[in-house]
Amino acid sequence: MLATADALAILLDAARPIDGIETLPTLAALNRVLAAEVTSPLDVPPMNTSAMDGYAVRIADLSHGSRLPVSQRIPAGHAPRPLAPGSAARIFTGATVPAGADAVVMQEQTEAAGDEVTIVHRPQAGEWITAQGADIHAGSVILPAGTRLTPQALGLAASVGCAQLEVRRRVKVAVFFTGDELTMPGEPLKPGAIYNSNRFTLRGLLEKLGCEVTDYGIVADQLDATRATLREAAQAHDLILTCGGVSVGEEDHVKPAVEAEGRLSMWQIAMKPGKPLAFGAVRRGAREDQAAETFFIGLPGNPVSSFVTFLLFVRPFVLRLAGMQAVAPRALSLRADFTQGKADRRNEFLRARVNAAGGLDLFANQSSAVLTSTVWSDGLIDNPPNHAISAGETVRFIPFSELLN
């Protein structure tokens, strides 16, 4: 069995950004990946602006308790006249500072009376002025290619006037589920059957990543049916994702089906939960070259195993296909407020959550069938092989906030 780090390295080494670039309105580009860097054509702000409601002044005109005539009123969005010598200009937050002014005195440090104002505070040069280009200089790269566009990234692009952005097309993923015991919610639950929770979890995870998903549903536990679905899915997708059927039982047909329709590069990882994870590719038609292949990842059928392996392997693989380079989640070093006395020979990913004291509590039942643990917890403890955890020690914790975005 491969170590988790080695398995992830194999996947990421194989992943290459997909072809295909689209130009989208900036308002429609949320969660897409930039195909080209965004360079600012202008300074932001494009002029000196006031950071406060107050009065724009020349410091040289001021002495203690200076009383000045108010020569103009400057709301935001209006072009001011140059500041007349020996006067003050009423100014509002975000408004352009008039030429000649070298400070803004906030209104709480003034006393206004009619058309005059008394300045009771002597400002420093530049006080409450946001200088031109304080945020962004013209010509600077504000968003590099490969950036996944968050709401704040869209705002940054808009702040330099970008109405459209070049992004990579969505990753196309085909997904299907194997198991004659699987039943969809809303249908009668026959003896020996279970509801297909994995379909809802995995589709949700793929859609949250921005993938274009084709759902082939539940495929019968038959080798021919599995091969036929693989062949169809390979034609127009970047990745085929399956759930179940990758172990070694007589009813596990996914592994032999992939080997018949393509190739497997990896199978079985030394992790818990999630040992039976497969990676390879399926041919598109009769061609044998790798350029005519669709990637394949087979996840285990147990609900926690499929959830955890998706987060640790499928998520970074999909993001790399989408054009991102930095795909590793950030981990925290937190205190374990529990004891896990039994060490496992595999790399364990334990469901835990942060308590009010800033430590970690462990979900009581770590079985790969207990989906409740994924809702109760707010992250995974990455516990090395053969390591028992003692209360008070520091462990590596990966928050779901890093894995579910």
C-alpha positions in Angstrom: 0.0 0.0 0.0 1.2 3.5 -0.8 1.7 6.2 1.8 -0.8 9.0 1.5 1.8 11.6 0.5 3.2 9.3 -2.2 -0.3 8.6 -3.5 -1.1 12.3 -3.7 2.1 13.0 -5.5 1.2 10.5 -8.1 -2.2 12.1 -8.7 -0.8 15.7 -8.8 2.1 14.7 -11.1 -0.4 13.3 -13.6 -2.8 16.3 -13.5 -2.3 19.0 -16.1 -4.5 22.1 -16.6 -7.3 21.3 -19.0 -7.6 23.1 -22.4 -10.3 25.6 -23.1 -10.6 29.3 -22.1 -13.8 31.3 -21.7 -14.3 35.0 -21.3 -17.0 35.7 -18.7 -18.5 38.9 -17.2 -16.7 39.5 -13.9 -20.1 39.2 -12.1 -20.4 35.6 -13.5 -16.9 34.4 -12.7 -17.2 33.4 -9.1 -15.1 30.2 -8.2 -13.7 30.0 -11.7 -9.9 29.8 -12.2 -8.1 32.7 -14.0 -6.5 31.6 -17.3 -4.5 34.9 -17.6 -3.2 37.3 -15.1 -5.0 40.6 -14.3 -2.9 43.7 -14.6 -4.2 47.0 -13.3 -4.5 49.8 -16.0 -4.7 52.5 -13.3 -3.8 53.6 -9.8 -6.3 52.7 -7.0 -7.4 55.1 -5.8 -6.9 57.1 -9.0 -6.5 60.3 -7.0 -5.9 61.5 -3.4 -9.1 60.9 -1.4 -10.3 61.8 2.0 -10.5 59.0 4.6 -12.9 61.0 6.8 -15.7 63.5 6.8 -14.0 66.7 7.7 -12.2 69.7 6.2 -9.3 69.8 3.7 -6.7 72.4 4.7 -3.2 73.7 4.1 -1.1 73.1 7.2 0.8 76.3 6.6 -2.5 78.2 7.0 -3.1 76.9 10.5 -2.2 78.1 13.9 -3.8 77.1 17.3 -7.5 77.7 17.0 -7.3 78.9 13.4 -10.6 80.1 12.0 -10.9 79.7 8.2 -13.6 80.5 5.7 -15.1 77.4 4.0 -14.4 78.0 0.3 -16.1 74.9 -1.2 -18.0 71.7 -0.4 -16.7 68.5 -1.9 -18.9 65.4 -2.0 -17.6 62.1 -3.2 -17.7 61.8 -7.0 -17.3 65.5 -7.7 -14.2 67.3 -9.1 -13.0 70.0 -6.7 -11.5 73.3 -7.4 -7.9 74.0 -6.1 -8.0 75.0 -2.5 -8.0 78.8 -2.1 -5.1 80.0 0.1 -6.2 80.7 3.7 -9.4 78.7 3.4 -10.8 75.2 4.2 -12.9 72.9 2.1 -15.7 70.9 3.5 -15.0 67.3 2.4 -16.6 63.9 2.7 -15.3 60.4 2.9 -14.0 59.1 -0.5 -14.1 62.6 -2.1 -11.1 63.9 -4.1 -8.7 66.1 -2.0 -8.4 69.5 -3.7 -5.0 70.5 -5.1 -3.1 72.6 -2.5 -4.5 70.7 0.5 -2.0 68.6 2.4 -4.2 67.3 5.3 -7.8 66.5 6.3 -9.0 67.4 9.8 -11.9 65.2 10.8 -15.1 67.0 11.7 -14.9 66.0 15.4 -11.8 68.2 15.7 -13.4 71.3 14.2 -16.1 73.8 15.2 -18.3 75.0 12.3 -20.2 78.2 12.4 -21.9 79.5 9.3 -19.5 79.8 6.5 -16.5 79.4 8.7 -14.8 76.6 10.6 -12.4 76.7 13.6 -9.7 74.0 13.4 -8.8 72.9 16.9 -6.3 70.2 15.9 -3.0 70.8 14.0 -2.7 67.8 11.6 0.4 66.1 10.3 1.1 66.2 6.6 -1.1 63.6 4.8 -3.3 63.1 7.8 -6.6 61.3 6.8 -5.6 61.4 3.1 -5.5 58.2 1.2 -2.8 58.8 -1.4 -3.3 58.0 -5.1 -2.1 54.4 -5.7 -2.1 53.6 -2.0 -3.8 50.2 -2.8 -2.7 49.4 -6.4 -0.2 51.0 -8.8 -0.9 51.0 -12.5 0.8 48.2 -14.3 1.0 45.9 -11.3 -0.4 42.3 -11.4 -3.3 42.1 -9.0 -4.4 38.5 -9.7 -2.0 35.9 -11.1 -3.1 33.2 -13.6 -4.3 30.2 -11.6 -6.2 32.2 -9.0 -9.5 30.8 -8.0 -11.9 33.7 -8.0 -13.3 34.4 -4.6 -15.9 37.2 -4.0 -13.1 39.5 -2.8 -11.0 38.6 -5.9 -13.9 39.6 -8.1 -14.2 42.9 -6.1 -10.4 43.5 -6.7 -10.8 42.9 -10.4 -13.8 45.3 -10.5 -11.8 47.9 -8.6 -9.5 48.3 -11.6 -12.3 48.4 -14.1 -12.3 44.7 -15.3 -15.7 44.0 -16.8 -14.7 40.6 -18.1 -12.2 37.9 -17.1 -10.5 35.1 -19.0 -11.0 31.8 -17.1 -10.5 28.2 -17.8 -13.6 26.2 -18.7 -15.2 24.0 -16.0 -13.7 20.6 -15.3 -16.1 18.0 -16.7 -16.7 15.1 -14.3 -18.7 12.0 -14.9 -19.8 10.2 -11.7 -21.6 6.9 -11.1 -22.2 4.6 -8.1 -22.1 0.8 -7.9 -24.0 -1.5 -5.6 -27.2 -3.5 -6.0 -28.0 -2.5 -2.4 -28.3 1.2 -3.2 -31.7 2.9 -3.2 -32.6 6.5 -3.8 -34.4 8.4 -1.1 -38.1 8.5 -1.9 -38.1 4.9 -3.1 -39.2 1.9 -1.0 -36.3 0.5 1.1 -36.2 -3.2 0.3 -34.6 -5.8 2.7 -30.9 -5.6 2.6 -30.9 -2.2 0.8 -29.5 1.2 2.0 -30.1 4.7 0.8 -27.4 6.1 -1.5 -26.0 8.9 0.6 -22.7 9.0 -1.4 -24.5 10.3 -4.5 -25.6 13.4 -2.6 -22.3 14.0 -0.8 -20.1 13.6 -3.8 -22.2 15.5 -6.2 -22.4 18.3 -3.7 -18.6 18.3 -3.3 -18.1 18.4 -7.1 -20.5 21.2 -7.6 -18.9 23.2 -4.8 -15.7 22.9 -6.7 -17.4 24.4 -9.8 -17.3 21.2 -11.8 -19.7 20.4 -14.7 -21.2 17.1 -13.5 -22.8 14.3 -15.5 -24.4 11.9 -13.1 -24.9 8.3 -14.5 -26.6 7.3 -11.3 -26.5 3.8 -9.9 -24.9 1.1 -12.2 -25.7 -2.5 -11.6 -23.0 -4.8 -10.0 -22.1 -6.3 -13.3 -18.8 -6.2 -15.2 -20.4 -5.5 -18.6 -22.6 -2.7 -17.3 -19.6 -1.1 -15.5 -17.5 -1.3 -18.7 -20.2 0.1 -20.8 -20.7 3.1 -18.5 -16.9 3.7 -18.4 -16.7 3.7 -22.2 -19.6 6.2 -22.5 -18.3 8.5 -19.7 -14.8 8.6 -21.2 -16.0 10.3 -24.4 -16.7 13.8 -23.2 -15.2 14.2 -19.7 -11.9 15.1 -18.1 -12.4 12.8 -15.1 -14.6 9.8 -14.2 -15.3 9.4 -10.5 -16.9 6.3 -9.2 -17.9 5.2 -5.7 -17.9 1.6 -4.6 -16.7 -1.6 -6.3 -12.9 -0.9 -6.0 -12.2 -3.6 -3.4 -11.4 -7.2 -4.2 -14.8 -9.0 -3.6 -16.5 -11.0 -6.2 -19.1 -8.2 -6.7 -16.5 -5.5 -7.0 -16.3 -4.9 -10.7 -14.9 -1.4 -11.1 -11.2 -2.4 -10.8 -11.4 -5.1 -13.5 -13.6 -2.9 -15.6 -11.1 -0.1 -15.6 -8.2 -2.5 -16.3 -10.1 -3.8 -19.3 -11.1 -0.3 -20.6 -7.9 1.5 -19.8 -5.2 1.3 -17.0 -4.7 1.6 -13.3 -1.7 3.4 -12.0 -2.5 3.1 -8.3 -4.7 1.0 -6.0 -4.8 0.9 -2.2 -3.5 3.5 0.1 -2.2 3.1 3.6 -4.8 5.3 5.2 -7.8 5.0 7.4 -10.6 5.5 6.4 -10.2 4.9 2.7 -7.7 2.1 1.8 -9.3 1.0 -1.5 -8.7 4.1 -3.7 -7.9 3.6 -7.3 -6.4 6.0 -9.9 -5.9 5.5 -13.6 -7.4 6.3 -16.9 -10.0 5.0 -19.4 -9.5 5.0 -23.2 -11.5 7.2 -25.5 -12.3 4.8 -28.3 -9.7 2.4 -29.6 -6.7 4.6 -29.3 -3.9 3.5 -26.9 -2.0 6.8 -26.4 -2.5 8.7 -23.1 -3.6 11.8 -24.9 -6.8 10.0 -25.8 -7.6 9.0 -22.2 -10.0 10.3 -19.5 -8.7 10.2 -15.9 -10.3 7.8 -13.5 -10.6 7.9 -9.7 -12.4 5.2 -7.9 -13.5 5.9 -4.3 -14.5 3.4 -1.6 -18.1 2.8 -0.9 -18.3 3.4 2.8 -19.7 7.0 3.2 -16.9 8.4 5.5 -14.2 6.8 3.4 -15.5 8.3 0.2 -15.9 11.7 1.8 -12.4 11.8 3.3 -10.7 10.4 0.2 -12.5 12.9 -2.0 -11.3 15.8 0.2 -7.7 14.6 0.4 -7.2 13.3 -3.2 -10.0 14.2 -5.6 -10.3 17.9 -4.5 -6.6 18.7 -5.2 -6.6 16.7 -8.4 -9.7 18.6 -9.7 -8.2 22.0 -8.7 -5.0 21.1 -10.5 -6.9 20.2 -13.6 -8.7 23.5 -13.3 -5.4 25.4 -13.5 -4.5 25.9 -9.8 -1.0 25.2 -8.6 -1.4 25.8 -4.8 -3.9 23.1 -3.9 -2.6 21.9 -0.5 -4.9 22.7 2.5 -3.4 24.7 5.4 -3.2 22.7 8.6 -3.3 23.9 12.2 -1.3 22.7 15.2 -3.9 22.2 18.0 -4.0 20.5 21.4 -5.7 17.1 21.7 -8.2 17.1 24.6 -8.6 13.3 24.4 -6.6 10.1 24.4 -6.4 7.7 21.5 -4.5 4.9 23.1 -4.6 2.4 20.1 -2.3 3.2 17.3 -3.0 2.1 13.7 -0.4 1.0 11.2 -2.1 3.2 8.6 -2.2 7.0 8.4 -5.5 7.9 10.2 -7.7 10.8 9.5 -9.8 11.3 12.6 -13.0 13.3 12.7 -12.7 16.0 15.4 -13.9 19.5 16.3 -12.5 22.5 18.1 -13.9 23.0 21.6 -14.5 26.2 23.5 -11.1 25.9 25.1 -9.3 25.8 21.7 -8.5 22.1 21.9 -9.8 19.2 19.9 -12.6 16.8 20.9 -12.8 13.4 19.1 -16.0 12.0 17.7 -16.6 8.8 19.7 -17.2 6.4 16.8 -14.6 6.6 14.1 -16.1 3.9 11.9 -16.1 4.5 8.2 -19.8 3.9 8.1 -20.8 6.6 10.6 -21.6 9.6 8.4 -22.8 11.5 11.5 -19.1 12.1 12.3 -18.6 14.3 9.2 -21.4 16.6 10.3 -20.5 16.7 14.0 -16.8 17.4 13.3 -15.2 20.5 11.7 -12.0 18.9 10.4 -9.7 16.0 10.3 -6.7 15.1 12.5 -3.9 13.8 10.3 -2.5 11.2 12.6 0.8 9.4 11.4 1.0 5.6 11.3 1.7 3.8 14.5 1.1 6.8 16.6 -1.1 6.8 19.7 -2.4 10.2 20.8 -2.1 11.4 24.4 -4.3 14.2 25.9 -2.4 17.4 25.8 -0.1 16.7 22.9 -0.1 18.8 19.7 -1.7 17.2 16.6 -2.0 18.3 13.0 -5.6 19.4 12.3 -7.0 20.2 8.8 -10.2 22.3 9.1 -13.0 21.5 6.7 -13.0 25.3 5.9 -9.7 24.4 4.0 -11.1 21.3 2.4 -14.6 22.4 1.4 -13.8 25.5 -0.7 
